[in-house]
Every structure is written in structure tokens, then in C-alpha cells.
């Protein structure tokens, strides 16, 4: 019997498996486990499975497997859910902590207790060089033409393409995103974000996620990517509110570091026979 907890960050939902005291799902079975139980019709239903374990260098360690069996470097909404679970389990206390991910060690700050907490994550320095995205070629790719759209690329823990549009609601994301998601320029693929501003300066974001192969209600790293590209293009200052289909995130840019702050909510606990 496997115990799990379902959590979400702005509707981006995850199954958390606690391996703090020892292995629950063998490493070679983790990709298939994620594929099976992320299925919404025949499984539990989630955008990914997060495995929490002990870290040799940090307070806790995060591994994330996606519905397509791939392992992601990290996930902005997912790390908040992981921290919420670890807080409830007694592995962390309110305040600051360090989380080990495949994208590096990320400092977090937990605000509040109870079913809904806010977590602020230091997402590190966004990377614009093509070799760091990764993307074929040299230099940067900022506001350049790709697939007849003006596209900017950045790595905020995972690769993201960011595209400003006039009418976000009318974007056919399932048609426009895949040619960029699978473009030969990206050896590991990329996530794709379509964004625009509201009249009061809020940045609206819709994200097509690599590994899920569809639009999600919210993407933390995508929201950070949208903010840092808007900042890079001179369209915002150091702070911006991000509006996703699943809710609000606050992004701050300080000394080239990006900080994301948003909620994490426990949905329920369950067991797999």
C-alpha cells in the first residue's frame, strides 16, 4: 500500500509521495508510476508526481516525474506543494529552508500554516544564453521570429519560450504551441507561454507545458519566464502580478535573481492498494 497526498498550486496539481524515511517506488518504476497515476480518467489525476526524500546538501530533496514519463528539472508550483507537504509532515518549520532539485538548490520561505500557505521561492538567476536553455546556436534569442511569431527564450529552471499576443483568450494554444515546443532548435524541447497585459498592469499568462503536452491552469516557471522577459524588454519594473487560469502569483526581480510567491493547498490524502 502506497500513501500519497494530492496538492495544488493555483490548479497545477501534484501527487506527493513521501520517501523521506526510505524508498517507496523504485527509481526504475518512477516514470511508469507517474504515467499511470497522473491519468485523469484511469488514475488519480495530476500534472506530475513529486517524490520527497532526504537531501545530503539541503533540508529536503525534490524529484518530479511527468505524465509522459519524463523527469523534469524542477517545477515552480510543484516546489511550493512539496514545501507545504514537508511543513505539514514536520520535516520543515515556518521560515526559510533549502530544497534540492535537478536545477540546483533553491531557497524557500514559508509564510503561514494550515491548509493554505504561501511560499516564496528564490528561483535563481534566469539564463538567456542559448547553451543554457538549451537551444542550438550561440548568443541569445530575444524578441526574434520563430514560426511566424516574435519569440523570446529563457531558462527559469526549465526552458521557456515567451510570446506576447494582443488577444490572449483567442489564442489556439493547442495549434500554435506544438511547432515551437517540438522545434528542432531545442534538443530537449521547450515550454511555451503566451502573454499579454491587462489595463492595470497585471500580466496574463497561458502555458503549454512540456511533459504534460497541453495547457495547464498555471505554471510557476512559466510565470517567472513571462516576468523576466517582460522585464528584459523594458515593459515592467522589478515587480509584477501574474494572472494564470488557476490564480495569482507575485514575481519580483532583485539583483538578477527572480523570486516567485504563491499559494499551496492540500486537497486530500489517499492510499494506493
N, C-alpha and C positions, 0 to 999 in steps of 0.2 A: 504494500500500500504506500502510495506517494502523497504526501501532504503538499498542498500548494496554496498560494494566496493570489487573488486577482486584484490588481490595482490599475488605476489610470491617471495619466497626466493630461488634462484637457481632452479627454476622449481617446487619446493614444494609449491603448490598453495592453497590459502585460501579465503573463503568468510568472510568478516568482517562485523558484524552487530553492529551498534553504539547504545549502551544502556546507554550512559553517562548521558543523561537527563531523563531517565526512561525506564522501561521495554518495549521491543518491541515484543519479543517472550516469552510467559510464560515459566517458568522453566520446567514444566512438558511436554511442547511441544518441547523443545530444541533437545532432542535425535531424534525424528521423523523429525524435520526440517532439521537436518544435514543429515540424511539418504536420505531424498527426494531431497535436493538441491545439495548434493555432487555428485549425479549420473551424469555421464558424457554424457549418451545418452538421459536421460529424465529430467535432472535438469540443474543447472548452470554448474556443474562440478568442483570439488575441492577435495583436500585431507583432508579438515576439515572446520568447521565453527567456527570462533573466535567471541566471544561476549565481547565487550569492555564496561566496566562500571566504576563507581566511586569506589574508594577504601578508606576504613577507615584508612588504615595504609600506603598507598603508593600513587604515583601520579595517577596511573590507575590500573585497575584490568582486568585480562585475564581469560576467560573460553574457553576451546576448546572441541568441540564435533566432533566425527569422523564418517565416513560413516557407521560403524557398530552400531551406536547409543551410543557408549561408550563415557565417558568423560575422557580425558587424563589429567595427572597431569600438563604437560606443553609441549612445543614444541620449539626447538631452532630456527628453521626457522620461525615458527609462531610468536614467540615473536618479531622478527625483523620486520615482516609485521605489527604487531599490533602497534609497536612504530612508524613505518613510517606513518601509518594512523593517529595516535594520533598527530604526528607532523604537518601533513597537516591540521588536523581539529582545530589546535590551542590549544589542550589540553597539549601539551608538547612544549618545545623550544629546539633548538640545545644545546647540552651539556649533562649533566647527569640527570638521572631520576630513579625512583624505580617502579617496576612492580610487583604487587601481582599475584601469581599463586598458584595452588594447591600444588606445590612443594616448596613453600616458596616465599619470597620476593627477587627479582633479580635486582641488579643494572645494568643499561644500560648506554651507551654513544653513542650519535647520532653524526655522522660525515657527514656534507654536507646537502644540501637541494635540492629540485627539484624532478623529477620523480624517480631518483635512489639515494638512500642514503646508507651509510654504518653504521651498528650498531654493537657496541661491547657489548657483554653480559657477565657479571660475572655469570657463570653457577654454582657457588658454589663448594663445595668440593665433588668430586666423592666418592661414597660409595661402598666398596668392600665386606663388611660383608654380609653373606647370609641373615640375618634377615632384612637387609636394601634394598635388591634387589627387592622384596623378593624371597627367594629360600629356599626350605626345607633343614634342616640340620644346622650345625654350622661351623664357620670359613669362609674361603674364597674359591673361585673356580677360580683359575688362571692357565691357560695352562693345563687343565685336560681333560680327554677323556669323550666325550658325543656323542652318536650316531656316533661312529667311527671317530670323528673329535676332534682336540685339541681346546678346547673352554675356553674362559675367560669371567667372568661375572662382570658387574659393573652397578651401578645406577647413571646416569648423569641427574637426574630429572625424568627419566623413566628407566625401566630395559633394559639392552642391553647385548646380547651375541656377542662376537667378535672372529672371526676365521680367522687366517692367511692362505692364499692359494697361490700356485705357479702361477696359471693361472687364474686371476680374470675373464677375458672375457668368459672363457668356463664354469664357474660355472652355473649349472642349479639351480638357486635360488628358483624357484617355487617347486622344488623337495626336495632340501636339507634343506631349512629353516623351513617349517612347522613342522617337527618332533621335532625341538628344540623350535620353537615358542609355541607349544601346550604341551610341555613335562610336565609330572606330577610333576616334581621338582619345577615348577613355578606356584604358586597358582593364580597369576594374568597374567600369560603368559610373554613373553619377545619379544623384537625386536631382529632381527638377522642381524649381519653385517659380510660381507666377505671383507677382505682387503689384499692388498699387496703393496710393494714399487716399484716405478719407479727407473731407474738408477740414477736419480738426486735427490733422497731422498724424492720425493713427495709421500704421502700416498694416494693410491686409495681406495675408499670405495663404496661398494654397499650394500644397506639396504633393508631388508624385514620388513615392518612396521606393528606392532600390531595395530589393529583397522582399518587399511586400507586393511590388508590381501593381501599384494602384494608388489612388489618393487616400490619405489618412486625414482624420479630423484635426490633427496637429502634429507638428514635427519640431522638436526643440532645436536641433542643429540647423534645420532649415530656417527657423525664425531668426537664429543668430546670423546665418548666412545672409538673409534678407537685410538685416540691420547693418551688417558690416559693409555690404556692397552699397547700400544707400548712403552710408557714411563716407565710403571711399569716393563715391560720385558727387559728394558735396550736397546731398539732398536732405540730410538730417544732421543734428548736432550729436552730442555724446550719449543721449538717452532717447529711447523711443518705446512706445507701447505697441505690441504686436497683437493683432486680432486674427485668430485662426478660427476655423469652423467649430473647434471644440472649446474655445475660450481665449483668455488673455494671458500674454507673457510680457514681462518687462525686460528689456535688454539695455545694458549700459556698456559703454566702451571707455576704458580707462588705461592710459599708458600702453596702448596697443593690445590690451587684454580685453576679451569680451566676457561679460557676466550675464547670465540668464537667471531670472527669478520667476517661479510659477508654482502652482499647487500640485499636490499629490494626494490621491484619495484611495483608501482601501474599499474595495467593492464587496468581496466575500472571501471566506476560507473554504477549502474543499479537499477531498481526497480522491485519488485515482486508484481503483482496485488493483 
